[in-house]
Amino acid sequence: MTTKCGFIALIGAPNAGKSTLLNRLTGAKLSIVTPKAQTTRARVLGILVRNEAQMLFVDTPGIFSPKRRLDRAMVAAAWDGAAEADYVLLLVDAKAGLTDAVREIVTKAAASGRKMALVLNKIDLIDRQKLLPLTQDLAALAEFEQIFMISANTGDGINVLLDFCTAKLPEGPFLYPEDEMTDLPDRLLAAEIVREQIFLQTRDEVPYGTTVETESFKEQKNGIRIDAVIYVSRPGHKAILIGSGGSRIREIGARARAELTRLFETKVDLFLRVAERAGWDEEAARIRATGLTDPKI
């Protein structure tokens, strides 16, 4: 039996729906998803076995104009993910359309010479008559092998996209065991689930000024104990995260615990603490802890 295996990178602007698509393609929650842009910080691998093919989807951070050392590491991770993949799917939010940021991303991706397909996402949120002119404008910027119109949220168009991805994979042995769904370490997954709740339960700049690190991940007789620290860059952010009488941090912990219990399929004891650490987003150690490679600039 001839098998196929390869890496397929998902790239695009923040909030294009890459993480939602990864979760839809693999049928599992591997990337955290929130309505806010720039939620994904590091590359996340999603593994899908379909017939004789093992598809290794790489969810990358949204590409934007970086300001902080952390931002530069995120954008570098996205372009590195595209460069190292066997194929590239460039996602565009159909509702947002051809913004200046999207134009810049498409132009740079085209200049790389990589073979890629265009994926117009969120078609359930747009008048279908607007799709053709948007497609024409994007096709004028780059040579796409194929153009797909999907909704990662509803699943519309996903099977056609998977058929195409399967056809694009090179022949070769599976690189991961068939029962694996990601290479994300449990410690990092736990930290990401906590960070997702911070995005969902706080506003403005608070989620972006926050990072989460798992200090301890221990398997116990009756489940798992996880101790995590939430680093914030400002005293005001710490007060918001803790909340009146500790109400906010308890709610973050409760919802994250419920999600982790579902993911790990066992009882989870989650203990959170909040620590102020000004400039954490410029620290090499904090950047590496998120799963990113420090850009050293």
N, C-alpha and C positions, 0 to 999 in steps of 0.2 A: 504494500500500500504506500503510495506516494503522499507524503505530508507536506504542508506548507506552514510557514511561520514568519512573522515579521512585525516590525514596529510601525504604527500609524499615529502620527502626531496630530493633535487637535490644536490649532492656533487661531488667534483672533484678538479683537479688542476686548477689554473688560466687559463682562455682562453679555457676551455673545451667546452664552448658553453651553459652553464647553463642558463644564462639570455636570450639568443636567444631562447632556448627551452621553458622557462617559457612563453615568449611572444607568441610563436607558439602554445603552448598548450591552452592558455587562449584566444587567438585571440585578445589580446590587448597589448599595450606597457606599461608594469608595471615595468620592470627592464631596466635600461639604458644599452646600448650596444655600445662598441667601439672595434676597432681592438687591443687595448692594453690590457695587462694582468692586473689583480687585479683592474678591474673597479668597481665591486660590493663590497661594504664595509659592508653593513648590510643585515640581512635577509629580503627578500621581499616575501609576501604572494600573490599568485595568485589563485583566486577562479573560478572553472569551474563546472557548473551544467550540467550533462550529463544523461539524462533519470531520473532514481530515485537515482542517485548518485551525491554527492557534493564532488569534489576532491579539496583538499587544498594543492596546490603545494608550497613548500618553497624553493625559490632560495637562496643559501647560498654563502658567499664569497669563492673565490678560496683558497685552502689549500696550504700554502707555509711555508718556514722557516721564522718565524717572527723575526724582529729586534727591532721595536719600540713598544711602549705601544699600539698604534693604531693597529699595525699588530697583536699583541697578542689577542686583542679584536676581530679582524676579524676572526682569525683562531678558537678561542674559539666559536664564533657564528656559524661557520660551523659545528663543531663537536657537539655542543649543539643541533643544528637543526636536525642532524641525530639521536641523542639519544632520542629526544622528539617526533619524527615522528612515524607514524604507519608502514611506509615502506620507504625504501631507494633506490633511483636510483643513481648508481655510474656512472658518465659520464667520458668517456675517449675520448680525441681527437685522432681519428684514424690516422690522418695524422702525428701527433707528435709521436704516438706509445707509447711503454712501456719505458718511461723515469725513471730515478731513483726516481724522485718526485712521479710519478704515482705509482711505485712499493711500495713506502713507504705508500702512502695513502691507496692502496688496502689492504696491509698487516695489517695496523691498523684497517681498517674497518672490515676486516675478524675477527680480534681478539676480536672485540666488541660483536660478536655473533649475530648481527642484521641480519634479513632476508633482502636480497637485490637482485636487478637485475643489470646486467651490460648493459650500454647503450653506444655503440660505435657510436660516433657522427662524422660528417663531412665526411661521406663515399663518398660523391660526389667529394671529393678532393684526393682520393686515388685509386690506382689500386685495383680492387676487389680481385685479387689473393693474395694480401697481408693481407686481412682481416682474413682468416682462421688461419694462424700461429700466428697472433696477438691475436686472440681470445683464442687459445690454451695456449699461454704464460700467459694470464691474468687468465684463468680458473684454471691454476695450482697454483695460489696464493690465491684463495678464492673460496668458494662454492657459486656460483650464482644460484638463482632459475631459471633465464631465461636470455638469452642474446639477445639484440636487436641491430640492425644495422640501424641507422637513419641519416637523414640530417635535423637538426633543421632549417637550412637556406631554404631548398627547400620544406620541409614538408614530404619528403620520409620516410615512416615507422611510421609516427606519429599515425595514426588510430589504428594500431596493438598495439602500446605502450599504447594508451588510453584504449583499451579493457582490456589489462592486468591490468592496474592500477585500473580500475573499479572493476575487480574481486577481487583485493586484499584489498579493503576497508572493514572495519568492519561495521556491521549493526548499525544504530543509526540515530538520527534526524539531520537535517541540522544545522550547527553551525552559519551560516551567512544568511542574507536575500538573496533570489535567484537573486536579481538584483545587488548585490555587486560583484565587481571584485577584490578588494584588501582591506586590512586593513591599507594601507599606508596613513598616514595623508596628506592632501593637502599641508601643509607647507613643509613637508619632500620631497614630490614628486616634488614640485617646485625647491627646492634646488638641487635635484638629476638631474633634467633636465638642470640646469645651469652647474652643474659639468660635465655632459656629453659633453657639448659644449667645456668646458675647455680641456677635454681629446682629443676631435676631432680637436681642433684648436691650441693646443700647443704641444710641443715635449719634449723628454727626461724626466728629473725629475720634470718638472714644474707641471704636473697634480697630481703627487704623493705627492708634497709638498703643496697641496692646499686643502682646505675644504670650503664648502658653507653652510651658515645658513640663513634661512628665518627670518628676523627681524619683518616683518609685512605682514599679509595676510588679506586684507580687501575686502569684497564684496561691490561694489558700484552700483549705479543705472544702469550704462551702462556696467558693467563688474566687473573685479577684479583688485585690485592694489596690487602688490607684491614688497616689498623692501627686498633685500638680500645683505649680506656681503660675500665677498670672502676673506678668511684668507690665507695669504701666509707666508712661514717660512723665506724667504730671500728677501732682497731689490731687487735683480736682477729679481726674479720671479714677483714682483709687476710691474716692468718696462715692462717686457715681456707681462703680462696680459693687461696692459693699452694700450701698443702699441704706435706708433708714432701719436701724436696728439689725442690719445684716440681711434684710429682706431680699435684695437683688442677688447677692452672691448665693443665697440659699436656693433661689429659683433657677439660677444658671446651673447650679450643681444638680438640682432635682431633674431638670429636663435633660441635661447631659448624661446623667446616670441612667435614665430610662432608655436613652438611645444606645448607650454602651451595653446595657443589659441585653437589648435586642440584637446588637451586632455580635457580641461575644457569646450569646446564648447561655449565660450563666449569671448568677448574682454578682453585682458590682458594688463595692463600697468606694465612693469617690470623695476625696478630701481636697478642698481647694484653699489656697491662701493667696492674698494679693500683696505684691511688693512693688514699691516705687523704685524705678531704675532709669533715671534720666539718660537719654542717648542710647538706649538699648538697640535701636534700629541702625546704629552705626558700629556696633560691636561685632567683630568677626565670630565670636563664640555663639552669640544669640542668633546670628544669621545661619550658622551651620546647624544649630539646634532645630531650625524650622525645616531642615532637609535641603537647604540651598547650598550652593557653592559660593563662598565669599569672593566677590569680584576684585577685592584687594585694590580698589580705587576709591 
